[in-house]
Amino acid sequence: MSLASSLRSYIGARHLFILFAVIGASLLATKGWNSALWISLTSPPGPYVEFELRLPPGILLPDDKNIQLTLWANDIGRGCGRVIVRRWVKPPEIAGKCSVVVTSTEYIMSMRLSHFSEGYWKMPIGISVKPDPVFTPWQHVEFTRAPVGEKEFSALPHGAYYIRYLVRS
């Protein structure tokens, strides 16, 4: 093999490597920018309610990705983001953050486990949603009917559910 053909194959391999490196870096940059843009576009401005939900003892929880919380206001549900499941405390707790519709007079929280069992209860937020830096005391919440549809009862296990929250702007 001559020196010229060896040099051509080395230069060709180097150019191919540089091409793939540039394409890979640009794809990673685009993915990062799109995800940051998507989060900023889908998280509406306004006040948020941060909550901690204490579940009854002995409840069996699925893995974290199969626990969904929704805050309902004016028959519109908004999914709660940044949900954290605290399994190490007894009884277990779920903490999260939801955006608040300021014009609503009633808020209902729903929790769905594994896409099947779901329960609804009234959130004791009240009509005036004002930012408060301190969590409310723990409050007992009772199941209520679904905010939309015909569902009259909860499929979650019965027991003592407690919630506390704070509102941030």
Buried (B, 14 or more C-beta within 10 A) or exposed (E): EEEEEEEEEEEEEEEEEEEEEEEEEEEEEEEEEEEEEEEEEEEEEEBBBBBBBBBBEEEEBBEEEEBBBBBBBEEEBBEBBEBEBBEEEEBBBBBBBBBBBEEBEBBBBBBBBBEEEBBBBBBEBEEEBEEEEEEBEEEEBEBBEBBEEEEEEBEBBEEEBBBBBBBEE
